[in-house]
Amino acid sequence: MTNSTTNPYWPIICELYANKPIQQLCLSWQDSYGVNVNWLLLAAILQQQKHSYSQATLEQTSQQLESFSQQHTRLLRQCRYNWRNSEQHQNYQQIKQQLLQTELLFEQLEQQLILEQLNTAEKTQNTEQNTSKHLPLDWLLEQYQLPKQQIAKLMAQVRRLVL
């Protein structure tokens, strides 16, 4: 399991997501454009820290994340959504809470996957001088055709949290 000692970004992302306007923006983009919220928030932080990656690295990272998310996180999320129809069940609240906690663990695993992919690629890129680099959030905005005018409030929060 990933925790804040192995992933320093997790607490920052949790704090970002706790901001209601940011949460609403992320969920809206997830529903409308299919963007992964973990990838979106982590990309914003990495971009604020001036990290950049090759097109191939960002594509491969997105593909790996999509595969993991589809096979695990989304299934669990769907189970949790479906469980909402079972409020009359005796252990409803307890099971709902356990599903949410498990979903959060899978989201931490998604972030770990992203970071491992990017870190592995970064080591390889250091030997490849002529590779064009992209800022991760800019790349996601382009890939998912996200409305750029709404990104300012997300980046303002990221700047506040990331020194």
Protein Blocks (a to p, Z undefined) as FASTA:
>chain_A
ZZfklmmklmmmmmmmmpmklmmmmmmmmmmnopafklmmmmmmmmmnopacdfklmmmm
mmmmmmmmmmmmmmmmmmmmmmmmmmmpmklmmmmmmmmmmmmmmmmmmmmmmmmmmmmm
mmmmmmmmkbccddfklmmmmmnopafklmmmmmmmmmmmmZZ
